[in-house]
Amino acid sequence: MTERETSGHGCSAEANHDREVPDIDLLSPLTIRGVTFRNRIVMSPMCQYCAHEGLADDWHLVHLGSRAVGGAALVVVEATAVTRDGRISPGDMGIWGDQHIEPLARIARFVQSQGALPGIQLAHAGRKASCDVPWKGGASLKTTAEGGWTVVGPSPVPFNDGDPVPVPLDEAGIQEVLAAFEAGARRALAAGFQVIEIHAAHGYLLHEFLSPLSNFREDAYGGSLENRMRLVLQVAERIRALMPATLPLFVRISATDWADGGWDADQSVVLSRALGALGVDLIDVSSGALVPKARIPVAKGFQVPFARQIREEARMMTGAVGLITEPKQANEIITGGDADLVFVGRELLREPYWALKAQHELGEEPAWPTQYGYAVKRRPK
């Protein structure tokens, strides 16, 4: 097997004139800070909406653990609320109390035991909180009798017509949000997670502060791009400060709102540069979900160009996500220099062993777990 490069941007740590620099592909390991990803395949965080009071249970252990068994390099726990009222739905995962640590630690331990890195996405849903679970329609829960709660945001602008009007966060409320993200990160580290991702995408609280379509503030957190970025940067700065220098910090952003006058790719480049200066290691590049009527040109790999733009213009490692379904397609994203990691979502729901399938299709022997390998590789008599 050809020796593979492991540096973040495909550049050798030092010049080597004696041998050819090996190619980077989907199956190449990647070292960020003090951890090594065994390949470039990430299980994207995907809400399961079945936690009780934010507690992980057997479903989450098997759901996430099976993708670690299936060969993914990084397995990311779904959007995990840093406050009880920051949940999208009553079924969301949570990390607002110490009672959440051990159920999450059980997942992190198993994922790591299978050779994958355990990661977690820390989130606050903002004005998109207090909704029913999707299979019950996902409508806003507007009253406590329905099981709902008060929602907050940067400005009193609801997500959709008829949705609850969010209570604008005052200075004290903003400080509470910052403290909640910080406390959530401490609990994530206590649980053994090796990668933390800040959720600043998909129309949730941090994204709401970024976009001029949802942020009409006139204080230090609104108006100019510098002000609208302030909360995201403060969250990142606080979390980076408490993390060990050996562990990576990611941020997921929506590169564009797909709406006139909204957040866009050029602003995303500016934000990414600022995040990089604070010690963020990788930008996980998604898009949309801030406004309900955006016209999104959904197609295979439709968000990949944003990952490439940020990688090239902000000089940041990036992750590509969105309708990435085939190993060849994912491989071309890496070999073409579009991104450093590929985040796979729905396809990993359909096929937990997608990463092993990718190894086979790209010409390598799949690294089956010992318990399966002897049977899978054995020729029938």
C-alpha positions, -999 to +999 in steps of 0.1 A: +000+000+000+013+035-008+023+055+022-003+083+027+001+119+036-015+130+069-012+168+070-043+189+068-039+206+035-019+179+017+014+196+024+044+178+038+056+190+072+091+193+057+105+191+022+114+156+010+133+155-022+141+118-021+106+105-028+074+115-045+048+131-022+020+105-020-014+112-032-042+123-009-075+105-013-107+095+007-089+067+025-058+088+035-054+094+072-055+130+084-038+144+115-053+175+132-035+187+163-030+155+184-055+132+168-054+111+136-085+104+115-081+069+100-096+082+067-115+112+055-151+099+061-172+115+088-206+105+101-225+138+100-245+148+131-281+138+126-309+144+151-328+113+162-354+131+182-358+103+207-339+113+238-358+118+271-348+150+289-318+151+267-303+117+279-286+094+254-299+058+255-294+024+239-307+037+206-280+063+204-253+039+214-262+014+187-270+041+161-236+058+165-216+028+175-225+009+143-210+036+121-178+034+141-178-004+135-186+004+099-153+022+093-160+060+096-131+080+109-152+104+130-186+098+144-204+130+155-232+130+180-263+149+168-270+186+177-268+185+215-285+213+233-264+234+257-296+245+275-329+228+280-347+256+261-322+254+233-336+221+221-353+219+187-378+194+201-385+176+234-366+146+219-333+164+214-300+153+229-288+175+257-257+185+277-270+211+300-265+191+332-239+167+346-265+139+344-258+138+306-221+131+309-221+093+316-247+083+290-226+102+264-194+088+278-206+053+271-210+062+235-176+079+233-159+049+248-174+025+224-168+046+193-132+050+203-128+013+210-137+007+174-109+029+160-131+059+153-129+094+169-159+104+190-172+139+183-201+160+195-219+190+180-229+216+206-261+236+197-288+261+206-319+261+184-328+298+190-360+308+174-364+273+158-367+257+192-398+243+208-411+222+179-427+188+178-407+158+165-407+155+127-428+123+124-456+142+143-454+171+118-427+192+134-450+221+141-442+248+167-452+239+203-467+273+212-479+266+247-467+248+278-498+227+276-485+214+242-451+208+258-435+239+244-414+267+259-403+303+252-379+308+223-352+333+221-332+350+192-313+380+183-344+399+173-382+395+176-385+379+141-402+345+139-388+318+116-422+314+098-455+331+097-475+320+128-445+308+147-438+322+182-420+355+182-386+350+198-377+370+229-346+391+219-316+382+241-303+410+262-267+413+274-274+391+304-291+365+281-261+365+258-237+359+287-259+330+298-257+315+263-219+319+263-217+303+297-239+274+285-217+266+255-187+267+278-203+244+303-214+221+275-179+219+262-165+210+296-191+182+299-182+170+264-146+168+274-154+150+306-174+125+286-143+117+265-151+134+231-121+141+210-136+165+186-161+193+194-181+210+167-200+243+173-233+244+154-236+279+137-256+267+108-292+258+096-310+288+111-303+280+147-292+306+173-256+314+162-266+315+125-295+338+135-270+363+148-249+360+117-276+367+091-290+402+084-323+385+076-328+375+113-306+400+132-319+435+134-300+445+165-285+480+170-260+470+197-226+454+196-242+422+183-260+436+153-256+458+122-221+454+108-205+421+098-180+424+126-209+428+151-230+400+137-200+376+139-193+386+175-213+359+193-200+330+172-164+342+177-169+346+214-183+310+216-154+297+196-128+316+217-142+304+250-144+268+239-109+268+224-095+283+256-108+254+277-099+226+252-066+208+254-043+219+226-042+184+213-080+182+204-096+198+173-124+223+173-148+224+143-175+249+134-205+241+111-218+271+091-243+277+065-222+292+037-253+310+023-289+316+032-298+312-005-318+344-001-313+380-013-298+402+014-288+373+036-257+356+047-235+346+018-202+329+008-181+360+009-191+367+045-185+331+053-149+335+041-144+364+064-159+345+093-138+315+086-106+335+086-116+350+120-124+316+134-091+302+122-073+330+140-090+319+172-078+283+169-107+267+151-093+239+130-119+231+104-151+246+089-179+221+082-196+238+053-234+234+049-259+259+037-295+273+041-323+267+066-324+303+079-356+312+061-384+288+051-388+299+014-353+299+002-348+285-033-320+260-030-306+243-061-304+209-045-283+184-065-254+160-059-226+178-042-243+212-045-225+226-014-191+214-023-180+246-041-185+266-009-162+242+009-136+247-018-140+285-017-135+287+020-105+263+019-088+284-008-097+319+003-097+315+041-068+290+041-088+268+064-094+230+064-130+223+054-155+195+054-179+190+025-215+179+032-247+175+012-260+147-011-226+129-011-237+093-017-211+074-037-175+065-027-162+077-061-179+111-057-165+115-021-130+105-033-131+131-060-139+158-035-107+149-016-084+143-046-097+174-063-088+196-033-124+207-026-123+197+011-102+178+037-131+157+051-163+144+037-194+145+060-219+118+051-254+119+064-284+101+050-263+076+031-249+064+064-284+059+076-291+037+046-257+019+049-239+018+082-210+001+066-206+027+038-170+034+048-161-003+044-179-003+010-158+027+000-126+009+009-136-020-013-147+002-042-115+022-041-093-008-042-084-015-006-092-045+016-120-035+039-110-033+075-138-055+088-140-058+126-125-090+139-159-104+149-170-102+112-138-104+093-131-141+097-166-149+082-167-122+056-133-132+042-136-169+044-143-187+011-173-209+011-165-246+009 
